[in-house]
Each structure stands twice: as C-alpha cells, then as structure tokens.
Amino acid sequence: LLIADEPTTALDVTVQREILALLARLRDTHGMAMLFITHDLNLVRRHADSVHVMKQGRLIESGTVAQVFDTSREAYTRHLLAAEPEGRAVALPAAAPTLLEAHALSVAFEQGKSWLGRRPAPFVAVHPLDIQLARGETLGLVGESGSGKTTLAMALLRLTAADGEIVFGGERLDTLRGNALRRRRRRFQVVFQDPYGSLSPRMPVMDIVSEGLRFHHPELSDAEVERRVAATLDEV
C-alpha cells in the first residue's frame, strides 16, 4: 500500500507529471494499491479509479470517478466540483493605457570564486527582455521552477538589482532612489509564494498586517490603523 499525501503540492507542472508517472510505474510494477490524498480535483479525475469525499471527519460519498464527478448525490460534493476555476478573461479595451513596461531588462548574479581563486562568469537569471502590461490586464508568467519568473518580478519591483529600463505609470523606476522610490512603493505590492518565509512568527498578527500601513501612511493615528486592520481581518 502506497499512501501519497498531497504529493504534488507546490510543484511545477513538469515535475508534477514526473512524480505522477513515477507513482503509476511503482503501482503497476509492484502491484500496489495507492491511496491518493489531494484537494486537486483534476488529478483525481485523471488518476483515480474510485473516489471518497470527506467533510469534517466524515466520509459522505463514495463511488467511481464517473459516478462522483458526473452524478454526485451530495450537495457538498457538487459544491466542490462547482468551485473549480473556470471562465475567460474579459477582453481588454483597445485604449487601455500602459501601466508597466520594461526595456532590455536583465538580471545577473555574481558567483563565488572557485578553489583555484577564479571567479566564473556571472549567472544570467533573466536574459534581456521587453515586457508591457496595460492597466486592467492580467499577464501570466509561465515556466518551470528556476526559469526566472520570480526573479523577473523582483526586478520589476526594484527588489532585485537589474539592468535595463523600468517604467511604471509613465515614470522611470530604475532611476529612483531613497525616499522617491519608497513613495512609489505605495502603488504596487508583491504577495510572496511562501508565507512562512515572509511573515515573522515572532510578531502579533496586528503588527504584521499594520506594518505596511504604518510605513506608507505615517499620518494615521494608532486608533485609525487598528480600525483599518480590524476591518481588513474581518473581510478575510
């Protein structure tokens, strides 16, 4: 019996496919049974023979993949199936103004010296590229882990040193320094992939959520900051 508990969480699609192929080979080669635990309904549809649906510690529905996905009896199961993302992006207006653009943007990292004292050539994480994003547009960056997606995002935000020109809202970001750059940071925000590496476990939730607010809006009183944070947490 092989129990695979969320084996593809946080993997890019290429590695995910390799892991699933490996699991299938192990199952077929050794004649194993496999208990595949996942919240990814598409993986269940493609790789499972039968399905059990759980809710609050109870097994509420069982059946073949076709039975559960096509003729589910339970409202909760239908709710899960209906929650799968769907739809298409709304067409972008032809006159939408450009919000962000970069020209010949590249990122290279210096590498440490070898044991012979020689320094290898810099590692090029992002080769020179141009990018443009209109107001209201959603641009998807797709690639395997290590392909440079996050590095490009950090470079656009001036959180990673880069070469090239970056223009945000008609203003050059790559030439801003100090307070001028900090004032512009009010207009954009990154949500990092790993919350455990982004949020200090030593800080109370109120301090974590209010940190950016206090930094960008020092004119707010403590009472107003607490009110806004409480309202935000209530929304969440």
Short mmCIF file of the C-alpha atoms (twelve columns), coordinates in Angstrom:
data_MODEL
# 
_entry.id   MODEL 
# 
loop_
_atom_site.group_PDB 
_atom_site.id 
_atom_site.type_symbol 
_atom_site.label_atom_id 
_atom_site.label_alt_id 
_atom_site.label_comp_id 
_atom_site.label_asym_id 
_atom_site.label_seq_id 
_atom_site.Cartn_x 
_atom_site.Cartn_y 
_atom_site.Cartn_z 
_atom_site.pdbx_PDB_model_num 
ATOM 1   C CA . LEU A 1   0.000   0.000  0.000   1 
ATOM 2   C CA . LEU A 2   1.384   3.385  -1.027  1 
ATOM 3   C CA . ILE A 3   -0.172  6.415  0.673   1 
ATOM 4   C CA . ALA A 4   0.547   9.600  -1.310  1 
ATOM 5   C CA . ASP A 5   -0.471  12.578 0.813   1 
ATOM 6   C CA . GLU A 6   -0.602  15.709 -1.376  1 
ATOM 7   C CA . PRO A 7   2.444   14.513 -3.396  1 
ATOM 8   C CA . THR A 8   2.224   17.314 -5.983  1 
ATOM 9   C CA . THR A 9   1.679   20.362 -3.762  1 
ATOM 10  C CA . ALA A 10  3.782   23.394 -4.853  1 
ATOM 11  C CA . LEU A 11  5.375   21.504 -7.761  1 
ATOM 12  C CA . ASP A 12  5.530   22.966 -11.250 1 
ATOM 13  C CA . VAL A 13  3.594   21.075 -13.906 1 
ATOM 14  C CA . THR A 14  6.659   19.354 -15.379 1 
ATOM 15  C CA . VAL A 15  7.834   17.910 -12.059 1 
ATOM 16  C CA . GLN A 16  4.232   17.123 -11.136 1 
ATOM 17  C CA . ARG A 17  3.877   14.996 -14.267 1 
ATOM 18  C CA . GLU A 18  7.137   13.168 -13.496 1 
ATOM 19  C CA . ILE A 19  6.029   12.407 -9.927  1 
ATOM 20  C CA . LEU A 20  2.639   11.109 -11.065 1 
ATOM 21  C CA . ALA A 21  4.263   8.948  -13.755 1 
ATOM 22  C CA . LEU A 22  6.649   7.519  -11.145 1 
ATOM 23  C CA . LEU A 23  3.766   6.692  -8.802  1 
ATOM 24  C CA . ALA A 24  1.925   4.953  -11.634 1 
ATOM 25  C CA . ARG A 25  5.012   2.887  -12.533 1 
ATOM 26  C CA . LEU A 26  5.524   1.833  -8.915  1 
ATOM 27  C CA . ARG A 27  1.871   0.849  -8.637  1 
ATOM 28  C CA . ASP A 28  1.943   -1.208 -11.843 1 
ATOM 29  C CA . THR A 29  5.378   -2.764 -11.307 1 
ATOM 30  C CA . HIS A 30  4.773   -3.910 -7.742  1 
ATOM 31  C CA . GLY A 31  1.021   -4.452 -7.916  1 
ATOM 32  C CA . MET A 32  0.485   -1.913 -5.144  1 
ATOM 33  C CA . ALA A 33  -2.680  -0.238 -4.027  1 
ATOM 34  C CA . MET A 34  -2.436  3.540  -3.763  1 
ATOM 35  C CA . LEU A 35  -4.345  5.933  -1.518  1 
ATOM 36  C CA . PHE A 36  -4.063  9.302  -3.271  1 
ATOM 37  C CA . ILE A 37  -4.883  12.190 -0.912  1 
ATOM 38  C CA . THR A 38  -5.358  15.508 -2.671  1 
ATOM 39  C CA . HIS A 39  -7.511  18.615 -2.995  1 
ATOM 40  C CA . ASP A 40  -6.772  18.816 -6.745  1 
ATOM 41  C CA . LEU A 41  -9.933  17.542 -8.439  1 
ATOM 42  C CA . ASN A 42  -8.306  17.389 -11.877 1 
ATOM 43  C CA . LEU A 43  -5.679  14.958 -10.572 1 
ATOM 44  C CA . VAL A 44  -8.407  12.797 -9.054  1 
ATOM 45  C CA . ARG A 45  -10.312 12.765 -12.334 1 
ATOM 46  C CA . ARG A 46  -7.221  11.699 -14.320 1 
ATOM 47  C CA . HIS A 47  -5.516  9.264  -11.945 1 
ATOM 48  C CA . ALA A 48  -8.037  7.665  -9.576  1 
ATOM 49  C CA . ASP A 49  -10.209 4.617  -10.115 1 
ATOM 50  C CA . SER A 50  -12.604 5.363  -7.265  1 
ATOM 51  C CA . VAL A 51  -13.217 8.404  -5.078  1 
ATOM 52  C CA . HIS A 52  -14.142 9.001  -1.446  1 
ATOM 53  C CA . VAL A 53  -15.239 12.506 -0.412  1 
ATOM 54  C CA . MET A 54  -14.668 13.631 3.178   1 
ATOM 55  C CA . LYS A 55  -16.159 16.520 5.126   1 
ATOM 56  C CA . GLN A 56  -15.404 17.374 8.752   1 
ATOM 57  C CA . GLY A 57  -14.061 13.908 9.503   1 
ATOM 58  C CA . ARG A 58  -16.950 12.041 7.856   1 
ATOM 59  C CA . LEU A 59  -16.971 10.011 4.655   1 
ATOM 60  C CA . ILE A 60  -20.006 11.451 2.892   1 
ATOM 61  C CA . GLU A 61  -19.831 9.974  -0.618  1 
ATOM 62  C CA . SER A 62  -18.063 7.142  -2.455  1 
ATOM 63  C CA . GLY A 63  -18.090 5.786  -5.978  1 
ATOM 64  C CA . THR A 64  -16.240 5.503  -9.248  1 
ATOM 65  C CA . VAL A 65  -14.744 8.651  -10.748 1 
ATOM 66  C CA . ALA A 66  -17.620 8.857  -13.232 1 
ATOM 67  C CA . GLN A 67  -20.249 8.403  -10.527 1 
ATOM 68  C CA . VAL A 68  -18.839 11.045 -8.191  1 
ATOM 69  C CA . PHE A 69  -17.940 13.610 -10.855 1 
ATOM 70  C CA . ASP A 70  -20.936 13.200 -13.141 1 
ATOM 71  C CA . THR A 71  -23.818 12.094 -10.875 1 
ATOM 72  C CA . SER A 72  -22.799 13.098 -7.349  1 
ATOM 73  C CA . ARG A 73  -25.506 12.669 -4.721  1 
ATOM 74  C CA . GLU A 74  -24.238 15.033 -2.027  1 
ATOM 75  C CA . ALA A 75  -24.615 18.824 -2.139  1 
ATOM 76  C CA . TYR A 76  -21.123 19.204 -0.641  1 
ATOM 77  C CA . THR A 77  -19.561 17.191 -3.470  1 
ATOM 78  C CA . ARG A 78  -21.393 19.281 -6.051  1 
ATOM 79  C CA . HIS A 79  -20.176 22.395 -4.258  1 
ATOM 80  C CA . LEU A 80  -16.555 21.191 -4.536  1 
ATOM 81  C CA . LEU A 81  -16.956 20.418 -8.228  1 
ATOM 82  C CA . ALA A 82  -18.602 23.772 -8.916  1 
ATOM 83  C CA . ALA A 83  -15.745 25.586 -7.181  1 
ATOM 84  C CA . GLU A 84  -13.208 24.572 -9.838  1 
ATOM 85  C CA . PRO A 85  -11.858 27.723 -11.576 1 
ATOM 86  C CA . GLU A 86  -13.457 28.409 -14.923 1 
ATOM 87  C CA . GLY A 87  -14.210 31.217 -17.347 1 
ATOM 88  C CA . ARG A 88  -12.125 33.501 -19.510 1 
ATOM 89  C CA . ALA A 89  -10.590 36.909 -19.013 1 
ATOM 90  C CA . VAL A 90  -12.655 39.911 -20.073 1 
ATOM 91  C CA . ALA A 91  -11.385 41.457 -23.305 1 
ATOM 92  C CA . LEU A 92  -9.000  44.335 -22.671 1 
ATOM 93  C CA . PRO A 93  -10.190 47.721 -24.006 1 
ATOM 94  C CA . ALA A 94  -8.197  48.779 -27.051 1 
ATOM 95  C CA . ALA A 95  -7.493  52.158 -25.451 1 
ATOM 96  C CA . ALA A 96  -6.219  50.759 -22.126 1 
ATOM 97  C CA . PRO A 97  -3.155  52.798 -21.147 1 
ATOM 98  C CA . THR A 98  0.178   51.134 -20.455 1 
ATOM 99  C CA . LEU A 99  0.841   50.821 -16.713 1 
ATOM 100 C CA . LEU A 100 4.143   48.926 -16.615 1 
ATOM 101 C CA . GLU A 101 6.838   48.403 -19.206 1 
ATOM 102 C CA . ALA A 102 10.442  47.310 -19.214 1 
ATOM 103 C CA . HIS A 103 13.087  47.504 -21.913 1 
ATOM 104 C CA . ALA A 104 16.205  45.335 -22.141 1 
ATOM 105 C CA . LEU A 105 15.657  44.221 -18.549 1 
ATOM 106 C CA . SER A 106 18.146  41.597 -17.357 1 
ATOM 107 C CA . VAL A 107 19.388  40.121 -14.092 1 
ATOM 108 C CA . ALA A 108 22.771  38.504 -13.459 1 
ATOM 109 C CA . PHE A 109 24.224  37.207 -10.198 1 
ATOM 110 C CA . GLU A 110 27.907  37.172 -9.336  1 
ATOM 111 C CA . GLN A 111 29.219  33.724 -8.443  1 
ATOM 112 C CA . GLY A 112 31.723  32.855 -5.744  1 
ATOM 113 C CA . LYS A 113 35.349  32.116 -6.543  1 
ATOM 114 C CA . SER A 114 36.434  28.566 -7.207  1 
ATOM 115 C CA . TRP A 115 39.041  26.811 -5.055  1 
ATOM 116 C CA . LEU A 116 41.633  27.993 -7.590  1 
ATOM 117 C CA . GLY A 117 40.654  31.574 -6.868  1 
ATOM 118 C CA . ARG A 118 38.990  32.099 -10.210 1 
ATOM 119 C CA . ARG A 119 35.644  33.816 -10.393 1 
ATOM 120 C CA . PRO A 120 33.314  32.277 -13.008 1 
ATOM 121 C CA . ALA A 121 31.195  34.414 -15.280 1 
ATOM 122 C CA . PRO A 122 28.034  35.851 -13.693 1 
ATOM 123 C CA . PHE A 123 24.984  33.598 -13.737 1 
ATOM 124 C CA . VAL A 124 22.348  35.135 -16.012 1 
ATOM 125 C CA . ALA A 125 18.984  34.578 -14.330 1 
ATOM 126 C CA . VAL A 126 16.985  36.762 -16.742 1 
ATOM 127 C CA . HIS A 127 18.271  37.467 -20.238 1 
ATOM 128 C CA . PRO A 128 17.484  40.908 -21.715 1 
ATOM 129 C CA . LEU A 129 13.768  41.166 -22.460 1 
ATOM 130 C CA . ASP A 130 10.999  43.670 -23.098 1 
ATOM 131 C CA . ILE A 131 7.655   43.474 -21.306 1 
ATOM 132 C CA . GLN A 132 4.492   45.593 -21.349 1 
ATOM 133 C CA . LEU A 133 1.399   45.472 -19.165 1 
ATOM 134 C CA . ALA A 134 -1.731  47.590 -19.658 1 
ATOM 135 C CA . ARG A 135 -3.971  48.910 -16.911 1 
ATOM 136 C CA . GLY A 136 -6.573  46.236 -16.130 1 
ATOM 137 C CA . GLU A 137 -4.614  43.499 -17.932 1 
ATOM 138 C CA . THR A 138 -3.536  40.196 -16.359 1 
ATOM 139 C CA . LEU A 139 -0.258  38.830 -17.689 1 
ATOM 140 C CA . GLY A 140 0.661   35.226 -16.893 1 
ATOM 141 C CA . LEU A 141 4.315   34.259 -16.432 1 
ATOM 142 C CA . VAL A 142 4.681   30.529 -17.035 1 
ATOM 143 C CA . GLY A 143 7.734   28.313 -16.679 1 
ATOM 144 C CA . GLU A 144 9.381   25.586 -14.661 1 
ATOM 145 C CA . SER A 145 10.890  26.220 -11.227 1 
ATOM 146 C CA . GLY A 146 14.139  28.121 -11.672 1 
ATOM 147 C CA . SER A 147 13.182  29.609 -15.035 1 
ATOM 148 C CA . GLY A 148 13.402  33.191 -13.764 1 
ATOM 149 C CA . LYS A 149 9.747   34.111 -13.120 1 
ATOM 150 C CA . THR A 150 10.156  35.336 -9.537  1 
ATOM 151 C CA . THR A 151 13.489  36.993 -10.325 1 
ATOM 152 C CA . LEU A 152 11.810  38.979 -13.107 1 
ATOM 153 C CA . ALA A 153 9.014   40.061 -10.743 1 
ATOM 154 C CA . MET A 154 11.501  41.132 -8.078  1 
ATOM 155 C CA . ALA A 155 13.488  43.069 -10.665 1 
ATOM 156 C CA . LEU A 156 10.375  44.933 -11.849 1 
ATOM 157 C CA . LEU A 157 9.707   45.941 -8.230  1 
ATOM 158 C CA . ARG A 158 13.313  47.082 -7.725  1 
ATOM 159 C CA . LEU A 159 13.754  44.396 -5.048  1 
ATOM 160 C CA . THR A 160 16.490  42.692 -7.085  1 
ATOM 161 C CA . ALA A 161 19.312  44.549 -8.826  1 
ATOM 162 C CA . ALA A 162 18.821  44.572 -12.589 1 
ATOM 163 C CA . ASP A 163 19.971  46.291 -15.767 1 
ATOM 164 C CA . GLY A 164 17.551  47.953 -18.141 1 
ATOM 165 C CA . GLU A 165 14.733  50.461 -18.074 1 
ATOM 166 C CA . ILE A 166 11.578  50.093 -15.946 1 
ATOM 167 C CA . VAL A 167 8.656   52.485 -16.385 1 
ATOM 168 C CA . PHE A 168 5.636   52.432 -14.054 1 
ATOM 169 C CA . GLY A 169 2.743   54.823 -14.607 1 
ATOM 170 C CA . GLY A 170 4.837   56.867 -17.022 1 
ATOM 171 C CA . GLU A 171 7.703   57.323 -14.556 1 
ATOM 172 C CA . ARG A 172 11.140  55.712 -14.664 1 
ATOM 173 C CA . LEU A 173 11.546  53.383 -11.667 1 
ATOM 174 C CA . ASP A 174 15.076  52.270 -12.424 1 
ATOM 175 C CA . THR A 175 16.427  55.779 -11.779 1 
ATOM 176 C CA . LEU A 176 14.610  56.388 -8.480  1 
ATOM 177 C CA . ARG A 177 16.498  56.206 -5.207  1 
ATOM 178 C CA . GLY A 178 15.791  56.584 -1.484  1 
ATOM 179 C CA . ASN A 179 12.594  58.352 -0.431  1 
ATOM 180 C CA . ALA A 180 11.444  58.869 -4.013  1 
ATOM 181 C CA . LEU A 181 11.405  55.100 -4.586  1 
ATOM 182 C CA . ARG A 182 9.769   54.414 -1.213  1 
ATOM 183 C CA . ARG A 183 6.913   56.814 -2.031  1 
ATOM 184 C CA . ARG A 184 6.244   54.970 -5.306  1 
ATOM 185 C CA . ARG A 185 6.078   51.634 -3.490  1 
ATOM 186 C CA . ARG A 186 2.633   52.609 -2.189  1 
ATOM 187 C CA . ARG A 187 1.315   51.863 -5.678  1 
ATOM 188 C CA . PHE A 188 2.424   48.250 -6.039  1 
ATOM 189 C CA . GLN A 189 2.643   45.204 -3.808  1 
ATOM 190 C CA . VAL A 190 4.077   41.705 -4.025  1 
ATOM 191 C CA . VAL A 191 2.424   38.680 -2.431  1 
ATOM 192 C CA . PHE A 192 5.209   36.187 -1.834  1 
ATOM 193 C CA . GLN A 193 4.832   32.472 -2.547  1 
ATOM 194 C CA . ASP A 194 5.992   31.309 0.884   1 
ATOM 195 C CA . PRO A 195 4.145   32.963 3.804   1 
ATOM 196 C CA . TYR A 196 6.394   31.227 6.333   1 
ATOM 197 C CA . GLY A 197 9.404   32.987 4.863   1 
ATOM 198 C CA . SER A 198 7.577   36.316 4.543   1 
ATOM 199 C CA . LEU A 199 5.820   36.739 7.893   1 
ATOM 200 C CA . SER A 200 7.689   36.824 11.181  1 
ATOM 201 C CA . PRO A 201 6.401   34.205 13.647  1 
ATOM 202 C CA . ARG A 202 7.563   36.488 16.455  1 
ATOM 203 C CA . MET A 203 5.172   39.312 15.542  1 
ATOM 204 C CA . PRO A 204 1.485   39.504 16.538  1 
ATOM 205 C CA . VAL A 205 -0.999  39.448 13.660  1 
ATOM 206 C CA . MET A 206 -1.947  43.091 14.278  1 
ATOM 207 C CA . ASP A 207 1.688   44.174 13.882  1 
ATOM 208 C CA . ILE A 208 2.205   42.059 10.743  1 
ATOM 209 C CA . VAL A 209 -0.870  43.388 8.958   1 
ATOM 210 C CA . SER A 210 -0.332  47.003 10.053  1 
ATOM 211 C CA . GLU A 211 3.387   47.138 9.200   1 
ATOM 212 C CA . GLY A 212 2.931   48.280 5.610   1 
ATOM 213 C CA . LEU A 213 0.121   50.632 6.560   1 
ATOM 214 C CA . ARG A 214 2.253   52.374 9.189   1 
ATOM 215 C CA . PHE A 215 5.202   52.611 6.824   1 
ATOM 216 C CA . HIS A 216 3.318   54.078 3.871   1 
ATOM 217 C CA . HIS A 217 0.833   56.185 5.866   1 
ATOM 218 C CA . PRO A 218 2.637   57.574 8.922   1 
ATOM 219 C CA . GLU A 219 -0.032  60.273 9.225   1 
ATOM 220 C CA . LEU A 220 -2.569  57.735 10.527  1 
ATOM 221 C CA . SER A 221 -3.167  57.541 14.260  1 
ATOM 222 C CA . ASP A 222 -2.795  54.271 16.162  1 
ATOM 223 C CA . ALA A 223 -6.569  54.093 16.544  1 
ATOM 224 C CA . GLU A 224 -7.157  54.549 12.806  1 
ATOM 225 C CA . VAL A 225 -4.525  51.910 11.961  1 
ATOM 226 C CA . GLU A 226 -6.169  49.435 14.324  1 
ATOM 227 C CA . ARG A 227 -9.594  50.212 12.880  1 
ATOM 228 C CA . ARG A 228 -8.410  49.581 9.315   1 
ATOM 229 C CA . VAL A 229 -6.598  46.382 10.238  1 
ATOM 230 C CA . ALA A 230 -9.627  45.089 12.141  1 
ATOM 231 C CA . ALA A 231 -11.862 45.843 9.135   1 
ATOM 232 C CA . THR A 232 -9.416  44.045 6.810   1 
ATOM 233 C CA . LEU A 233 -9.211  40.983 9.050   1 
ATOM 234 C CA . ASP A 234 -12.996 40.940 9.237   1 
ATOM 235 C CA . GLU A 235 -13.142 40.787 5.427   1 
ATOM 236 C CA . VAL A 236 -10.664 37.892 5.424   1 
# 
